[in-house]
Amino acid sequence: MTTTLRFDVFTLFPEVFTPYVQTSILQRAQESLLVELQLHNIRDWTADRHHVCDDMPYGGGGGMVMKPEPIFTAIEAVLGSPPSCPVILLTPQGRVFTQAVAEELSKQAHLALLCGRYEGIDERVREHLVTDEISIGDYVLSGGEVPAMVLIDAITRLIPGALGDPEGAWDDSHATGLLEYPHFTRPPEFRQWRVPEILLSGDHARIARWRRQQALLRTKQRRPDLLEKANLSDTDRDFLLDLELQDK
């Protein structure tokens, strides 16, 4: 029996999600009932005629702050009180999103994503409604919509059946703790640049070994910090040691 992972997204701009979630892998995942995506406009739960969701910060300062009332009302109307699933605030102050966090969240049956805007949200939302806070990096965006799409995409890819290749998600960069090996396709020669002969050999054991070594090499060159946490075999360590000796 297929289990559907449901995302409830609370945002002031639901329209920005539609083009992306109706494309490629995310669209197929929804059509296959692997994922259900519900978009909720926080403005629909305001009580005033102008649907105001923000106000000036107490104590002064620039920018506007999202009001607590419409956020609480929206989330509790959809998810109950207390909410029936984790409520994740997308914020630069949250824990950094990684492949490991994506794997953790992919095991949930239901997730709520709250997209902040403006200068931020009223702290009472963070203290009394939100259960988790996630950042996609050490930089600031205009709102939480793009980070929410990042989470939806990364998590969906890990759901069995979402990708055409059942092993595809586990070959990607960071899925194994390493950067991914190089890819080539037809033609075998382009502008006198040839595909590595080993990939044309048909020897799957040698190809697998080459790919692993290329992943190790690329990680060492571009993200050596990842090697400190990667699950390395003795063969991997011997290969890396040989690389160090060659560099000396």
N, C-alpha and C positions, 0 to 999 in steps of 0.2 A: 504494500500500500504506500503510495507516494505522500509524503508530508510536505505541505506548502509552508514556506517561510513568508510571513507577512511583515511588510514594512508599512508603518503609518508615519507619514512625514508631515510635520507641522511647520508652516512657512507663511510668509507674507507674499511670496511670489511663486505659487504652484505652477504657473505657466512655463517657467524656465526648465522644469523637469521633463515635460512632455516629449520634445523632440529626441532627447537622449534615451529615455526609457522605452521608447517605441522603436528602437533600432537594434538590429543584430542580436547579440547574445541575450540582452535583457528582454527584448521582445519575445524571443523564442522561449525563454524561461517562464514568462508569464503565460504564453499560449499553452505550454506544457504543464501548467499548474504547479510548477516548482516554486514560483514566487508570486505573491500577491502584493501589489503596490497601491496604497491609498494615499492621496494627497489631500491635505486639509488646509484651507486658507484661514489663518488665525483671525483675520478681519471679520469672518462670518460669525464670530462669537463676541463681537463688541456690542455694547448697549446703546451707543450714541448714533445719531443720523449720519455722521461723517466717518464712522468706522475707524476711529483714532486708536492706534496701538502703541503710541509712544508719547513721551512727555519729557520736559526738561529735568535734568538731574538735581536732586537736592544737594545743596552745598555749592552749586554753581559749576562752571566748567563748560567746555564745548561739547557739542553733539547732543543727541537725544537717546533716551533709554526706553527699551520696550517695557510696557506696563505689565504688571503681574496678572490683573484680572482676566483679560482675554486669553492669556496662555493657560492659566489654571482651568478656566471654563472650557476651552477647546479640548484639552487633553483629558479632563475628567469626563466630559460628555462622550468622548470616543472610547476611552479606556477604563472608565470607572474611577472610583476613589477608594483606596489608593489605586494607581494605575496597574493594570493586569500584566504588564511586561516592563522590561527595562526602558527607561527614558534617557536617551543619550543627547546631551547638548553638544553641538559642534562649536568649539571655541578654541582660540589659540592657547588658552590656559589649561586645556585638557591633557591627558596622557597621549603620547605620540602614537599615531596609528601605524601599525606594522603588519606584516604578513601573519605574524603570530596572533595579533589581536583580531585580524580578519578570521582566522581559523577558530578562535574562541567564540566570536559572535555568530559564525555560521552554524554553530550547534544549537542556537536559540530557535524557537518556533515563531517568535514574535518580537519585533523591535520597533520602538518609536524613536524617531529622529527629530530633534527640535533645532530649527535653524534660527540662529540669532541674527540681528541686523543692527544698524546704527552704532552707537557707542557700546552697546551690550544690552543685557537683560537685567531687570530688577533682581537683586541678590536673593530675594525671598523665593524666586523660582528655583535658583540653584540650590538653596538650602533645603527646601521642603517638597520639591517635585522631581527634580532631576536625580537620577541614580548613577549616572556615569557621564564623564566629560572626555571628549576626544578631539585632538588636534591633528591635522594632516601635515603639519610642519611649522617651523619657526618663522612664520611670516603672517601678515594680516591680509585678509580678503574683505570684500564689501559685505559679505554675509555668509551664512552657513550652508547655502544651497549647493555650491560646488563641492564642499567637503562631504555633504550628505550623498551626493551622486558618487563620489569616490568610494564611500563605504558600501553603498548599494552594489556598485559594480564589482568591487573586490570580493565582497561576501558572496554574491551570486555565483561567481566563477567557481567557488569551492563547493557548491551544492552538487551532489552526484547527478549527472545527466544534463547539467547546464551547458557543458562544452561538448563538442562533437567527439573530441578525443578524451576518453575517460581519464587518461593520465596527464592531459595537457596542463592542468592547473598546477601539478606538482613538478613540472619541468621549468616553470617560469622563474625569472629572476626573483630571488628572496624566498621562494617557496622551500628551497632546500637549504637556505642559509647562505647560498652563493649567488653571484650574478650568473645569468644564463650564458651558455655557450653560443658561438656564432651560428647563424643559419644561412643556408644557400639553397637556391632553387634553379630551374632551367633559365637560360641555357648553360651548359657546362663551361663555356668560355664566352666572356663578354668584354670587348675592347682589350683583348689579350690578357684579361684577368681570369685565371682558371679557378674552378672549384677545387678544394683540396682533394687529391686523388683518393684518400682514404674513404671519403664519403661516397665515392663511385665504386668502391671495391665490392660491396655486397657482404662484407665480413662484419656482421652485426656486433660481435664481441669487440673487435678492434675499434669500430665506430663509437661504441658506448664508452670505451676507455679514452678515446680521443676527446669526446665531448666532455667527459668529467675533467680531464686535464685542462682543456680550454676554459672551462668554468672556473677552475682553480686559478689559472693564469690571469684571466680577466679580473677576477676578484682581487687578486694580489696587486694588480696594476692600478685598479680604479677604486676599490673599496677594501683596502687591507684590514680595516677595522672589523669587517664581517668575519674574517677568518678566526678571530678570537672566540667567537661564539658558535661557529659552524661545527656540525657533527662530522669530524674528519676521521677517515680510516688510517691505518698504518701506511697503506699505499699512498694515500693523499699526502701524508706528512713527508714521506720519502720524496715524492715528486716536488713538493715545495722546498724541501731542503736542497734538492738538486738545482732548483731555480736560484736559490740564494748563493750556492757555490759558483754558479755560472756568472752571477752578477759581480763577484769579487775579482 
